[in-house]
Amino acid sequence: MAKLSKIMLVEDEPDIREIASLALTELGGFNLTLCESGQQALDKLPAALPQLVLLDVMMPDMDGPTTLQKLRTMSEMKNVPVIFMTARVQANEVEEYLKLGALGVIPKPFDPATLSTEIIKIWNEFAEKNLTVD
Amino acid sequence: MKDQKPALKEIIKKYTDQLPEKIELIEMNLQQLMAQTWQEQTWHDLYILLHNLMGSSGTYGYMELSQLLRQLEVMVKKSLIQAPSEQDQQQMLSLMQEIKAAVENIVPHE
């Protein structure tokens, strides 16, 4: 599996978007596409073609799980790995996200200094499982 | 936060400088909601404000503030279903004071 370099971050809260963006680009060295809503993510996905999507759960208009469901209907995105970022991390909630097809969950608040490392860890576990990503 | 590059330091400072204003907005909303007839949507707006600030304050390194906001968020979430009791209102106002004190520790008045 290719090394992780292209990420899309979907987050409605500007302060979190700003610090996560810096953490992922400056500290993580990722090529990042930023989106402030689920709809914007769906619009940008075909051109951005990220290897991984970081998706906020609680967003107005279209929440994370709905965005994920819609994204799965796009032929080029049906297998793209998605990690949810959320403060709702009770066991039953995490189980629900995984059932929806999320690769993992990053709890909020997160530490910007270790965000990239956490993502790479989840990505590597995914790679080790030898799942196929188109 | 273990690693603070100049750009990170800069946005943390910007966020920190805006904290008192954000807390003031939450306090004002809370007081207004308590003074008026209960409506789910208005409490929901406050819930979203609190939820976002809880997440962002912790991410910017202010864990104590984030935990206090979390407690208030839980109480406000209860108020989405029904009007808060007198006791709940007092508890929310008391938490609000703790939140203001936490912010005062982060951003002292000049």
gemmi code that builds the backbone of each chain (N, CA, C; Angstrom):
import gemmi

chains = {
    "A": [
        ("MET", (0.846, -1.200, 0.000), (0.000, 0.000, 0.000), (0.879, 1.247, 0.000)),
        ("ALA", (0.463, 2.256, -0.744), (1.260, 3.476, -0.857), (1.371, 4.194, 0.489)),
        ("LYS", (2.466, 4.932, 0.635), (2.647, 5.718, 1.854), (1.552, 6.784, 1.918)),
        ("LEU", (1.072, 7.034, 3.107), (-0.015, 8.014, 3.265), (0.511, 9.429, 3.054)),
        ("SER", (-0.063, 10.122, 2.088), (0.363, 11.513, 1.872), (-0.814, 12.464, 1.634)),
        ("LYS", (-1.892, 11.964, 1.020), (-3.010, 12.876, 0.696), (-4.202, 12.649, 1.629)),
        ("ILE", (-4.490, 13.671, 2.401), (-5.577, 13.566, 3.381), (-6.601, 14.662, 3.133)),
        ("MET", (-7.875, 14.335, 3.376), (-8.928, 15.365, 3.383), (-9.436, 15.503, 4.813)),
        ("LEU", (-9.525, 16.737, 5.288), (-10.074, 16.999, 6.622), (-11.414, 17.712, 6.474)),
        ("VAL", (-12.448, 17.135, 7.071), (-13.787, 17.735, 7.020), (-14.179, 18.133, 8.443)),
        ("GLU", (-14.216, 19.427, 8.690), (-14.441, 19.928, 10.056), (-15.120, 21.293, 9.969)),
        ("ASP", (-16.254, 21.436, 10.651), (-16.991, 22.700, 10.548), (-16.479, 23.782, 11.492)),
        ("GLU", (-15.808, 23.391, 12.562), (-15.407, 24.375, 13.572), (-14.097, 25.042, 13.137)),
        ("PRO", (-14.106, 26.361, 12.866), (-12.913, 27.010, 12.288), (-11.662, 26.888, 13.150)),
        ("ASP", (-11.805, 27.000, 14.479), (-10.610, 26.931, 15.344), (-9.962, 25.553, 15.272)),
        ("ILE", (-10.796, 24.529, 15.251), (-10.246, 23.163, 15.185), (-9.671, 22.904, 13.787)),
        ("ARG", (-10.371, 23.414, 12.772), (-9.884, 23.237, 11.398), (-8.490, 23.866, 11.255)),
        ("GLU", (-8.342, 25.045, 11.856), (-7.080, 25.768, 11.712), (-5.915, 25.028, 12.372)),
        ("ILE", (-6.135, 24.578, 13.606), (-5.016, 23.940, 14.314), (-4.749, 22.535, 13.755)),
        ("ALA", (-5.801, 21.843, 13.359), (-5.608, 20.507, 12.778), (-4.877, 20.628, 11.443)),
        ("SER", (-5.240, 21.661, 10.694), (-4.597, 21.879, 9.403), (-3.094, 22.110, 9.569)),
        ("LEU", (-2.746, 22.959, 10.527), (-1.320, 23.212, 10.779), (-0.605, 21.955, 11.253)),
        ("ALA", (-1.281, 21.225, 12.143), (-0.665, 20.009, 12.677), (-0.403, 18.999, 11.564)),
        ("LEU", (-1.352, 18.878, 10.643), (-1.229, 17.859, 9.591), (-0.236, 18.271, 8.503)),
        ("THR", (-0.141, 19.561, 8.230), (0.772, 19.998, 7.168), (2.179, 20.279, 7.715)),
        ("GLU", (2.257, 21.099, 8.761), (3.577, 21.488, 9.280), (4.253, 20.367, 10.055)),
        ("LEU", (3.485, 19.695, 10.903), (4.085, 18.635, 11.719), (4.055, 17.291, 10.990)),
        ("GLY", (2.960, 17.040, 10.275), (2.813, 15.732, 9.636), (3.332, 15.674, 8.206)),
        ("GLY", (3.437, 16.837, 7.566), (3.940, 16.881, 6.194), (2.964, 16.343, 5.163)),
        ("PHE", (1.675, 16.294, 5.528), (0.684, 15.751, 4.593), (0.243, 16.806, 3.579)),
        ("ASN", (-0.203, 16.309, 2.446), (-0.860, 17.136, 1.438), (-2.348, 17.135, 1.817)),
        ("LEU", (-2.850, 18.299, 2.232), (-4.167, 18.349, 2.874), (-5.195, 19.116, 2.048)),
        ("THR", (-6.384, 18.533, 1.946), (-7.537, 19.248, 1.384), (-8.489, 19.544, 2.534)),
        ("LEU", (-8.824, 20.822, 2.700), (-9.684, 21.226, 3.816), (-11.120, 21.425, 3.356)),
        ("CYS", (-12.065, 20.936, 4.154), (-13.485, 21.159, 3.859), (-14.192, 21.570, 5.135)),
        ("GLU", (-15.156, 22.482, 4.994), (-15.848, 22.934, 6.197), (-17.245, 22.328, 6.352)),
        ("SER", (-17.627, 21.455, 5.450), (-18.930, 20.788, 5.580), (-18.891, 19.458, 4.821)),
        ("GLY", (-19.879, 18.631, 5.129), (-19.988, 17.353, 4.430), (-20.229, 17.557, 2.946)),
        ("GLN", (-21.074, 18.528, 2.621), (-21.381, 18.783, 1.216), (-20.142, 19.240, 0.458)),
        ("GLN", (-19.356, 20.115, 1.115), (-18.129, 20.586, 0.459), (-17.173, 19.407, 0.211)),
        ("ALA", (-17.140, 18.490, 1.159), (-16.288, 17.309, 0.991), (-16.728, 16.494, -0.220)),
        ("LEU", (-18.039, 16.274, -0.334), (-18.556, 15.496, -1.467), (-18.239, 16.187, -2.793)),
        ("ASP", (-18.301, 17.521, -2.770), (-17.998, 18.282, -3.993), (-16.523, 18.194, -4.378)),
        ("LYS", (-15.661, 18.210, -3.354), (-14.215, 18.258, -3.633), (-13.583, 16.879, -3.847)),
        ("LEU", (-14.260, 15.842, -3.356), (-13.651, 14.506, -3.374), (-13.196, 14.028, -4.758)),
        ("PRO", (-14.018, 14.172, -5.793), (-13.609, 13.611, -7.095), (-12.307, 14.207, -7.625)),
        ("ALA", (-12.065, 15.475, -7.331), (-10.827, 16.085, -7.810), (-9.678, 15.849, -6.836)),
        ("ALA", (-9.980, 15.864, -5.543), (-8.917, 15.748, -4.536), (-8.379, 14.318, -4.434)),
        ("LEU", (-9.282, 13.342, -4.582), (-8.922, 11.923, -4.465), (-7.954, 11.639, -3.308)),
        ("PRO", (-8.376, 11.909, -2.090), (-7.491, 11.662, -0.950), (-7.327, 10.168, -0.686)),
        ("GLN", (-6.232, 9.818, -0.008), (-6.046, 8.414, 0.388), (-6.823, 8.114, 1.669)),
        ("LEU", (-7.124, 9.196, 2.412), (-7.782, 9.052, 3.710), (-8.619, 10.296, 3.987)),
        ("VAL", (-9.791, 10.089, 4.608), (-10.648, 11.222, 4.975), (-10.792, 11.268, 6.500)),
        ("LEU", (-10.511, 12.442, 7.073), (-10.762, 12.680, 8.501), (-12.076, 13.425, 8.597)),
        ("LEU", (-13.036, 12.837, 9.279), (-14.398, 13.346, 9.216), (-14.952, 13.662, 10.609)),
        ("ASP", (-15.302, 14.922, 10.806), (-15.961, 15.323, 12.052), (-17.335, 14.657, 12.106)),
        ("VAL", (-17.763, 14.256, 13.289), (-19.074, 13.597, 13.397), (-20.205, 14.612, 13.478)),
        ("MET", (-20.045, 15.590, 14.397), (-21.163, 16.505, 14.642), (-20.995, 17.770, 13.809)),
        ("MET", (-21.727, 17.833, 12.717), (-21.693, 19.023, 11.856), (-23.133, 19.397, 11.519)),
        ("PRO", (-23.388, 20.706, 11.341), (-24.747, 21.097, 10.959), (-25.035, 20.658, 9.516)),
        ("ASP", (-26.283, 20.594, 9.155), (-26.743, 20.231, 7.798), (-26.470, 18.765, 7.458)),
        ("MET", (-25.196, 18.395, 7.329), (-24.900, 16.999, 7.021), (-23.851, 16.508, 8.016)),
        ("ASP", (-24.220, 15.570, 8.871), (-23.252, 15.118, 9.877), (-22.264, 14.114, 9.263)),
        ("GLY", (-21.301, 13.701, 10.084), (-20.248, 12.812, 9.590), (-20.778, 11.490, 9.059)),
        ("PRO", (-21.614, 10.780, 9.844), (-22.126, 9.496, 9.344), (-22.895, 9.623, 8.023)),
        ("THR", (-23.687, 10.701, 7.877), (-24.422, 10.885, 6.612), (-23.445, 11.153, 5.470)),
        ("THR", (-22.425, 11.967, 5.759), (-21.409, 12.249, 4.737), (-20.738, 10.946, 4.292)),
        ("LEU", (-20.430, 10.099, 5.275), (-19.777, 8.821, 4.953), (-20.677, 7.967, 4.057)),
        ("GLN", (-21.964, 7.920, 4.400), (-22.894, 7.114, 3.589), (-22.958, 7.625, 2.150)),
        ("LYS", (-23.000, 8.951, 1.999), (-23.075, 9.536, 0.650), (-21.771, 9.308, -0.113)),
        ("LEU", (-20.680, 9.423, 0.618), (-19.363, 9.228, 0.000), (-19.214, 7.803, -0.551)),
        ("ARG", (-19.805, 6.860, 0.162), (-19.698, 5.454, -0.265), (-20.478, 5.179, -1.565)),
        ("THR", (-21.366, 6.097, -1.938), (-22.110, 5.897, -3.181), (-21.333, 6.430, -4.386)),
        ("MET", (-20.207, 7.123, -4.118), (-19.395, 7.658, -5.227), (-18.414, 6.562, -5.655)),
        ("SER", (-18.425, 6.215, -6.921), (-17.654, 5.046, -7.355), (-16.171, 5.153, -6.994)),
        ("GLU", (-15.589, 6.356, -7.172), (-14.150, 6.480, -6.914), (-13.817, 6.557, -5.425)),
        ("MET", (-14.837, 6.715, -4.584), (-14.606, 6.897, -3.157), (-15.183, 5.779, -2.303)),
        ("LYS", (-15.709, 4.751, -2.952), (-16.451, 3.759, -2.171), (-15.562, 2.995, -1.181)),
        ("ASN", (-14.242, 2.964, -1.425), (-13.351, 2.243, -0.515), (-12.392, 3.135, 0.263)),
        ("VAL", (-12.525, 4.448, 0.086), (-11.541, 5.320, 0.737), (-11.678, 5.201, 2.265)),
        ("PRO", (-10.558, 4.994, 2.973), (-10.637, 4.873, 4.432), (-11.049, 6.196, 5.088)),
        ("VAL", (-11.893, 6.075, 6.084), (-12.394, 7.252, 6.799), (-12.141, 7.088, 8.296)),
        ("ILE", (-11.614, 8.145, 8.903), (-11.445, 8.164, 10.363), (-12.361, 9.258, 10.912)),
        ("PHE", (-13.185, 8.902, 11.881), (-14.040, 9.911, 12.513), (-13.262, 10.638, 13.609)),
        ("MET", (-13.553, 11.931, 13.730), (-12.992, 12.714, 14.836), (-14.184, 13.220, 15.645)),
        ("THR", (-14.213, 12.870, 16.919), (-15.410, 13.187, 17.698), (-15.152, 13.161, 19.201)),
        ("ALA", (-15.990, 13.935, 19.916), (-15.955, 13.892, 21.381), (-16.853, 12.775, 21.896)),
        ("ARG", (-17.677, 12.234, 20.994), (-18.604, 11.167, 21.401), (-17.921, 9.824, 21.239)),
        ("VAL", (-17.238, 9.405, 22.280), (-16.426, 8.192, 22.156), (-16.765, 7.146, 23.218)),
        ("GLN", (-18.043, 7.084, 23.598), (-18.442, 5.980, 24.464), (-18.391, 4.699, 23.634)),
        ("ALA", (-18.198, 3.577, 24.320), (-17.978, 2.302, 23.623), (-19.047, 2.032, 22.562)),
        ("ASN", (-20.324, 2.274, 22.913), (-21.399, 1.982, 21.954), (-21.337, 2.926, 20.746)),
        ("GLU", (-20.884, 4.179, 20.998), (-20.785, 5.150, 19.901), (-19.649, 4.749, 18.946)),
        ("VAL", (-18.512, 4.357, 19.528), (-17.372, 3.941, 18.694), (-17.754, 2.709, 17.872)),
        ("GLU", (-18.457, 1.800, 18.530), (-18.897, 0.583, 17.829), (-19.777, 0.947, 16.622)),
        ("GLU", (-20.636, 1.939, 16.839), (-21.530, 2.387, 15.775), (-20.726, 2.955, 14.589)),
        ("TYR", (-19.703, 3.762, 14.889), (-18.878, 4.357, 13.820), (-18.170, 3.249, 13.015)),
        ("LEU", (-17.670, 2.250, 13.755), (-16.947, 1.176, 13.073), (-17.906, 0.355, 12.197)),
        ("LYS", (-19.130, 0.190, 12.720), (-20.146, -0.534, 11.935), (-20.465, 0.206, 10.644)),
        ("LEU", (-20.406, 1.535, 10.722), (-20.694, 2.351, 9.533), (-19.565, 2.243, 8.500)),
        ("GLY", (-18.439, 1.680, 8.931), (-17.333, 1.487, 7.998), (-16.139, 2.383, 8.256)),
        ("ALA", (-16.125, 3.058, 9.421), (-14.966, 3.894, 9.725), (-13.763, 3.014, 10.050)),
        ("LEU", (-12.590, 3.516, 9.678), (-11.358, 2.774, 9.937), (-10.964, 2.907, 11.404)),
        ("GLY", (-11.291, 4.041, 11.994), (-10.936, 4.292, 13.387), (-11.572, 5.577, 13.864)),
        ("VAL", (-11.293, 5.906, 15.119), (-11.860, 7.113, 15.720), (-10.758, 7.850, 16.465)),
        ("ILE", (-10.658, 9.149, 16.221), (-9.732, 9.982, 16.996), (-10.580, 10.838, 17.928)),
        ("PRO", (-10.373, 10.652, 19.241), (-11.207, 11.391, 20.198), (-10.852, 12.878, 20.235)),
        ("LYS", (-11.878, 13.698, 20.415), (-11.689, 15.124, 20.651), (-11.877, 15.381, 22.139)),
        ("PRO", (-11.139, 16.277, 22.753), (-10.055, 17.038, 22.135), (-8.863, 16.127, 21.802)),
        ("PHE", (-8.135, 16.511, 20.749), (-6.936, 15.764, 20.378), (-5.710, 16.647, 20.606)),
        ("ASP", (-4.548, 15.999, 20.639), (-3.298, 16.744, 20.812), (-2.710, 17.001, 19.423)),
        ("PRO", (-2.617, 18.265, 18.985), (-2.100, 18.553, 17.644), (-0.696, 17.988, 17.428)),
        ("ALA", (0.070, 17.925, 18.529), (1.450, 17.443, 18.405), (1.513, 15.972, 18.031)),
        ("THR", (0.472, 15.208, 18.378), (0.521, 13.766, 18.111), (-0.548, 13.313, 17.108)),
        ("LEU", (-1.298, 14.264, 16.559), (-2.394, 13.909, 15.643), (-1.886, 13.086, 14.452)),
        ("SER", (-0.797, 13.567, 13.832), (-0.289, 12.864, 12.645), (0.165, 11.454, 12.996)),
        ("THR", (0.805, 11.321, 14.152), (1.283, 10.002, 14.580), (0.102, 9.050, 14.781)),
        ("GLU", (-0.966, 9.567, 15.380), (-2.157, 8.731, 15.600), (-2.739, 8.254, 14.275)),
        ("ILE", (-2.768, 9.182, 13.324), (-3.336, 8.837, 12.006), (-2.470, 7.777, 11.318)),
        ("ILE", (-1.168, 7.987, 11.388), (-0.251, 7.033, 10.740), (-0.382, 5.652, 11.394)),
        ("LYS", (-0.578, 5.651, 12.712), (-0.733, 4.371, 13.425), (-1.972, 3.624, 12.908)),
        ("ILE", (-3.068, 4.356, 12.795), (-4.304, 3.717, 12.300), (-4.110, 3.252, 10.854)),
        ("TRP", (-3.440, 4.090, 10.068), (-3.184, 3.761, 8.655), (-2.335, 2.497, 8.551)),
        ("ASN", (-1.281, 2.416, 9.376), (-0.387, 1.262, 9.322), (-1.099, -0.023, 9.749)),
        ("GLU", (-1.966, 0.105, 10.752), (-2.737, -1.078, 11.175), (-3.633, -1.551, 10.030)),
        ("PHE", (-4.195, -0.569, 9.339), (-5.041, -0.850, 8.180), (-4.219, -1.556, 7.096)),
        ("ALA", (-3.020, -1.033, 6.856), (-2.154, -1.617, 5.821), (-1.758, -3.041, 6.182)),
        ("GLU", (-1.475, -3.236, 7.469), (-1.063, -4.573, 7.911), (-2.158, -5.609, 7.723)),
        ("LYS", (-3.382, -5.137, 7.840), (-4.505, -6.080, 7.644), (-4.645, -6.463, 6.178)),
        ("ASN", (-3.827, -5.811, 5.352), (-3.779, -6.145, 3.932), (-5.116, -5.945, 3.234)),
        ("LEU", (-5.832, -4.893, 3.650), (-7.076, -4.588, 2.955), (-6.738, -3.852, 1.669)),
        ("THR", (-7.603, -4.015, 0.695), (-7.356, -3.400, -0.599), (-7.991, -2.030, -0.674)),
        ("VAL", (-7.215, -1.072, -1.098), (-7.763, 0.263, -1.342), (-7.529, 0.617, -2.787)),
        ("ASP", (-8.585, 0.929, -3.456), (-8.439, 1.325, -4.877), (-7.869, 2.721, -4.977)),
    ],
    "B": [
        ("MET", (0.988, 20.883, 25.077), (1.394, 20.510, 23.741), (2.914, 20.405, 23.677)),
        ("LYS", (3.390, 19.270, 23.191), (4.824, 19.024, 23.278), (5.602, 19.841, 22.255)),
        ("ASP", (5.080, 19.937, 21.044), (5.830, 20.578, 19.962), (5.091, 21.826, 19.512)),
        ("GLN", (5.706, 22.957, 19.750), (5.028, 24.183, 19.335), (5.901, 24.939, 18.342)),
        ("LYS", (5.612, 24.787, 17.080), (6.299, 25.550, 16.062), (5.756, 26.966, 16.090)),
        ("PRO", (6.503, 27.927, 15.524), (6.050, 29.321, 15.572), (4.619, 29.516, 15.061)),
        ("ALA", (4.267, 28.837, 13.974), (2.913, 29.016, 13.432), (1.866, 28.494, 14.407)),
        ("LEU", (2.186, 27.393, 15.073), (1.257, 26.841, 16.067), (1.119, 27.801, 17.247)),
        ("LYS", (2.257, 28.320, 17.697), (2.231, 29.275, 18.815), (1.351, 30.467, 18.470)),
        ("GLU", (1.468, 30.899, 17.238), (0.725, 32.083, 16.804), (-0.791, 31.828, 16.833)),
        ("ILE", (-1.220, 30.658, 16.323), (-2.680, 30.437, 16.313), (-3.199, 30.121, 17.715)),
        ("ILE", (-2.337, 29.555, 18.546), (-2.757, 29.317, 19.941), (-2.949, 30.671, 20.646)),
        ("LYS", (-2.057, 31.599, 20.366), (-2.184, 32.939, 20.980), (-3.472, 33.621, 20.499)),
        ("LYS", (-3.725, 33.512, 19.194), (-4.937, 34.137, 18.641), (-6.187, 33.532, 19.302)),
        ("TYR", (-6.186, 32.220, 19.406), (-7.333, 31.535, 20.021), (-7.490, 31.974, 21.478)),
        ("THR", (-6.361, 32.012, 22.186), (-6.378, 32.363, 23.616), (-6.921, 33.779, 23.818)),
        ("ASP", (-6.484, 34.684, 22.954), (-6.944, 36.077, 23.066), (-8.459, 36.187, 22.867)),
        ("GLN", (-9.026, 35.249, 22.093), (-10.475, 35.313, 21.805), (-11.329, 34.594, 22.849)),
        ("LEU", (-10.662, 33.863, 23.748), (-11.409, 33.051, 24.724), (-12.382, 33.860, 25.591)),
        ("PRO", (-11.927, 34.986, 26.183), (-12.872, 35.727, 27.047), (-14.148, 36.123, 26.315)),
        ("GLU", (-14.018, 36.509, 25.065), (-15.185, 36.918, 24.271), (-16.133, 35.724, 24.050)),
        ("LYS", (-15.547, 34.581, 23.779), (-16.364, 33.384, 23.536), (-17.099, 32.956, 24.813)),
        ("ILE", (-16.412, 33.061, 25.929), (-17.035, 32.681, 27.206), (-18.143, 33.677, 27.555)),
        ("GLU", (-17.890, 34.940, 27.259), (-18.892, 35.980, 27.520), (-20.168, 35.702, 26.718)),
        ("LEU", (-19.980, 35.273, 25.478), (-21.127, 34.953, 24.620), (-21.934, 33.787, 25.206)),
        ("ILE", (-21.230, 32.793, 25.696), (-21.902, 31.633, 26.294), (-22.664, 32.055, 27.552)),
        ("GLU", (-22.027, 32.862, 28.380), (-22.686, 33.313, 29.615), (-23.943, 34.139, 29.291)),
        ("MET", (-23.808, 35.012, 28.311), (-24.935, 35.865, 27.925), (-26.102, 34.992, 27.418)),
        ("ASN", (-25.777, 34.023, 26.569), (-26.806, 33.106, 26.043), (-27.484, 32.334, 27.168)),
        ("LEU", (-26.672, 31.842, 28.091), (-27.205, 31.045, 29.196), (-28.168, 31.883, 30.034)),
        ("GLN", (-27.753, 33.089, 30.355), (-28.613, 33.957, 31.176), (-29.915, 34.304, 30.448)),
        ("GLN", (-29.788, 34.557, 29.154), (-30.991, 34.878, 28.360), (-31.952, 33.690, 28.326)),
        ("LEU", (-31.396, 32.503, 28.136), (-32.245, 31.303, 28.047), (-32.971, 31.043, 29.359)),
        ("MET", (-32.272, 31.284, 30.444), (-32.888, 31.049, 31.752), (-33.998, 32.067, 32.033)),
        ("ALA", (-33.885, 33.235, 31.411), (-34.859, 34.296, 31.672), (-36.107, 34.171, 30.792)),
        ("GLN", (-36.031, 33.340, 29.771), (-37.167, 33.268, 28.851), (-37.836, 31.891, 28.869)),
        ("THR", (-38.986, 31.814, 28.209), (-39.713, 30.542, 28.137), (-38.865, 29.509, 27.397)),
        ("TRP", (-38.875, 28.274, 27.902), (-38.032, 27.214, 27.339), (-38.395, 26.903, 25.880)),
        ("GLN", (-37.371, 26.843, 25.046), (-37.549, 26.419, 23.645), (-36.362, 25.538, 23.288)),
        ("GLU", (-36.642, 24.405, 22.726), (-35.558, 23.453, 22.441), (-34.487, 24.064, 21.538)),
        ("GLN", (-34.921, 24.765, 20.473), (-33.954, 25.235, 19.481), (-32.924, 26.202, 20.080)),
        ("THR", (-33.391, 27.077, 20.967), (-32.458, 28.052, 21.535), (-31.430, 27.351, 22.430)),
        ("TRP", (-31.886, 26.354, 23.188), (-30.934, 25.593, 24.006), (-30.000, 24.786, 23.109)),
        ("HIS", (-30.519, 24.348, 21.982), (-29.683, 23.582, 21.060), (-28.539, 24.443, 20.519)),
        ("ASP", (-28.842, 25.702, 20.232), (-27.785, 26.605, 19.738), (-26.672, 26.748, 20.785)),
        ("LEU", (-27.084, 26.878, 22.049), (-26.082, 26.988, 23.124), (-25.292, 25.689, 23.251)),
        ("TYR", (-25.987, 24.580, 23.094), (-25.326, 23.269, 23.178), (-24.217, 23.154, 22.115)),
        ("ILE", (-24.513, 23.611, 20.901), (-23.522, 23.539, 19.820), (-22.312, 24.444, 20.139)),
        ("LEU", (-22.620, 25.654, 20.638), (-21.535, 26.567, 21.018), (-20.608, 25.917, 22.043)),
        ("LEU", (-21.234, 25.316, 23.063), (-20.458, 24.684, 24.136), (-19.676, 23.479, 23.621)),
        ("HIS", (-20.327, 22.685, 22.808), (-19.679, 21.484, 22.279), (-18.427, 21.868, 21.476)),
        ("ASN", (-18.567, 22.889, 20.646), (-17.427, 23.320, 19.830), (-16.300, 23.878, 20.699)),
        ("LEU", (-16.673, 24.686, 21.680), (-15.642, 25.291, 22.533), (-14.980, 24.248, 23.429)),
        ("MET", (-15.760, 23.272, 23.870), (-15.188, 22.187, 24.669), (-14.098, 21.472, 23.852)),
        ("GLY", (-14.434, 21.160, 22.594), (-13.473, 20.447, 21.735), (-12.262, 21.295, 21.410)),
        ("SER", (-12.513, 22.550, 21.055), (-11.377, 23.385, 20.636), (-10.481, 23.745, 21.815)),
        ("SER", (-11.060, 24.050, 22.987), (-10.208, 24.467, 24.119), (-9.265, 23.337, 24.532)),
        ("GLY", (-9.749, 22.112, 24.526), (-8.878, 20.991, 24.853), (-7.796, 20.802, 23.810)),
        ("THR", (-8.182, 20.963, 22.558), (-7.214, 20.800, 21.475), (-6.134, 21.886, 21.525)),
        ("TYR", (-6.507, 23.067, 21.997), (-5.521, 24.147, 22.115), (-4.732, 24.047, 23.431)),
        ("GLY", (-4.991, 22.992, 24.181), (-4.158, 22.723, 25.355), (-4.773, 23.118, 26.687)),
        ("TYR", (-6.017, 23.583, 26.681), (-6.640, 24.023, 27.929), (-7.600, 22.954, 28.448)),
        ("MET", (-7.011, 21.902, 29.002), (-7.794, 20.733, 29.386), (-8.753, 21.002, 30.549)),
        ("GLU", (-8.307, 21.792, 31.530), (-9.180, 22.068, 32.682), (-10.437, 22.811, 32.203)),
        ("LEU", (-10.209, 23.814, 31.366), (-11.338, 24.567, 30.814), (-12.253, 23.642, 30.006)),
        ("SER", (-11.655, 22.778, 29.206), (-12.414, 21.857, 28.364), (-13.294, 20.945, 29.226)),
        ("GLN", (-12.727, 20.473, 30.341), (-13.505, 19.570, 31.206), (-14.682, 20.294, 31.869)),
        ("LEU", (-14.461, 21.557, 32.247), (-15.558, 22.339, 32.837), (-16.654, 22.596, 31.793)),
        ("LEU", (-16.213, 22.907, 30.581), (-17.180, 23.132, 29.501), (-17.957, 21.855, 29.204)),
        ("ARG", (-17.276, 20.735, 29.322), (-17.916, 19.441, 29.096), (-19.045, 19.220, 30.115)),
        ("GLN", (-18.749, 19.586, 31.370), (-19.773, 19.426, 32.424), (-20.992, 20.297, 32.122)),
        ("LEU", (-20.710, 21.526, 31.688), (-21.832, 22.425, 31.366), (-22.579, 21.916, 30.126)),
        ("GLU", (-21.835, 21.395, 29.177), (-22.442, 20.848, 27.955), (-23.414, 19.713, 28.302)),
        ("VAL", (-23.009, 18.859, 29.231), (-23.869, 17.738, 29.635), (-25.165, 18.266, 30.247)),
        ("MET", (-25.052, 19.325, 31.065), (-26.257, 19.890, 31.689), (-27.154, 20.572, 30.650)),
        ("VAL", (-26.522, 21.252, 29.713), (-27.304, 21.926, 28.666), (-27.973, 20.875, 27.773)),
        ("LYS", (-27.305, 19.768, 27.574), (-27.900, 18.699, 26.751), (-29.192, 18.188, 27.405)),
        ("LYS", (-29.172, 18.106, 28.722), (-30.392, 17.703, 29.449), (-31.515, 18.715, 29.201)),
        ("SER", (-31.114, 19.969, 29.046), (-32.102, 21.043, 28.866), (-32.673, 21.083, 27.450)),
        ("LEU", (-32.179, 20.199, 26.580), (-32.767, 20.113, 25.233), (-34.103, 19.372, 25.296)),
        ("ILE", (-34.243, 18.557, 26.333), (-35.445, 17.728, 26.452), (-36.534, 18.438, 27.244)),
        ("GLN", (-36.111, 19.108, 28.313), (-37.100, 19.854, 29.115), (-36.424, 21.024, 29.811)),
        ("ALA", (-37.229, 21.975, 30.230), (-36.685, 23.162, 30.894), (-35.917, 22.742, 32.145)),
        ("PRO", (-34.742, 23.345, 32.370), (-33.958, 22.955, 33.543), (-34.651, 23.372, 34.847)),
        ("SER", (-34.488, 22.540, 35.860), (-35.065, 22.866, 37.171), (-34.276, 24.032, 37.778)),
        ("GLU", (-34.847, 24.592, 38.828), (-34.164, 25.678, 39.547), (-32.776, 25.222, 40.003)),
        ("GLN", (-32.727, 23.984, 40.495), (-31.460, 23.429, 40.990), (-30.439, 23.299, 39.842)),
        ("ASP", (-30.900, 22.802, 38.700), (-30.015, 22.677, 37.530), (-29.518, 24.050, 37.074)),
        ("GLN", (-30.415, 25.018, 37.124), (-30.020, 26.377, 36.708), (-28.914, 26.905, 37.621)),
        ("GLN", (-29.080, 26.686, 38.913), (-28.059, 27.147, 39.860), (-26.729, 26.449, 39.598)),
        ("GLN", (-26.827, 25.170, 39.308), (-25.606, 24.393, 39.039), (-24.910, 24.903, 37.766)),
        ("MET", (-25.721, 25.236, 36.766), (-25.140, 25.752, 35.512), (-24.474, 27.109, 35.747)),
        ("LEU", (-25.118, 27.955, 36.543), (-24.533, 29.275, 36.815), (-23.242, 29.130, 37.622)),
        ("SER", (-23.249, 28.172, 38.524), (-22.059, 27.929, 39.330), (-20.903, 27.426, 38.433)),
        ("LEU", (-21.241, 26.522, 37.520), (-20.224, 26.031, 36.572), (-19.700, 27.177, 35.707)),
        ("MET", (-20.621, 28.055, 35.330), (-20.235, 29.206, 34.507), (-19.187, 30.059, 35.232)),
        ("GLN", (-19.366, 30.206, 36.551), (-18.384, 30.969, 37.336), (-17.027, 30.259, 37.335)),
        ("GLU", (-17.067, 28.932, 37.452), (-15.812, 28.158, 37.434), (-15.122, 28.298, 36.066)),
        ("ILE", (-15.935, 28.316, 35.031), (-15.384, 28.454, 33.674), (-14.723, 29.825, 33.519)),
        ("LYS", (-15.403, 30.854, 34.021), (-14.840, 32.204, 33.926), (-13.525, 32.304, 34.717)),
        ("ALA", (-13.503, 31.646, 35.882), (-12.285, 31.671, 36.690), (-11.148, 30.955, 35.954)),
        ("ALA", (-11.488, 29.844, 35.291), (-10.460, 29.112, 34.532), (-9.905, 29.972, 33.405)),
        ("VAL", (-10.802, 30.709, 32.742), (-10.343, 31.585, 31.650), (-9.509, 32.746, 32.215)),
        ("GLU", (-9.926, 33.223, 33.368), (-9.170, 34.316, 34.018), (-7.738, 33.864, 34.324)),
        ("ASN", (-7.589, 32.592, 34.670), (-6.249, 32.054, 34.925), (-5.422, 31.956, 33.643)),
        ("ILE", (-6.127, 31.724, 32.546), (-5.425, 31.590, 31.257), (-5.114, 32.977, 30.685)),
        ("VAL", (-6.132, 33.840, 30.722), (-5.989, 35.189, 30.139), (-6.352, 36.213, 31.222)),
        ("PRO", (-5.392, 36.568, 32.087), (-5.704, 37.541, 33.139), (-6.082, 38.898, 32.550)),
        ("HIS", (-6.996, 39.595, 33.255), (-7.333, 40.965, 32.822), (-6.084, 41.819, 32.862)),
        ("GLU", (-5.975, 42.692, 31.872), (-4.784, 43.573, 31.891), (-5.028, 44.767, 32.791)),
    ],
}
model = gemmi.Model(1)
for chain_id, residues in chains.items():
    chain = gemmi.Chain(chain_id)
    for i, (resn, *xyz) in enumerate(residues, 1):
        res = gemmi.Residue()
        res.name, res.seqid = resn, gemmi.SeqId(i, " ")
        for name, pos in zip(("N", "CA", "C"), xyz):
            atom = gemmi.Atom()
            atom.name, atom.element = name, gemmi.Element(name[0])
            atom.pos, atom.b_iso = gemmi.Position(*pos), 0.0
            res.add_atom(atom)
        chain.add_residue(res)
    model.add_chain(chain)
structure = gemmi.Structure()
structure.add_model(model)
structure.setup_entities()
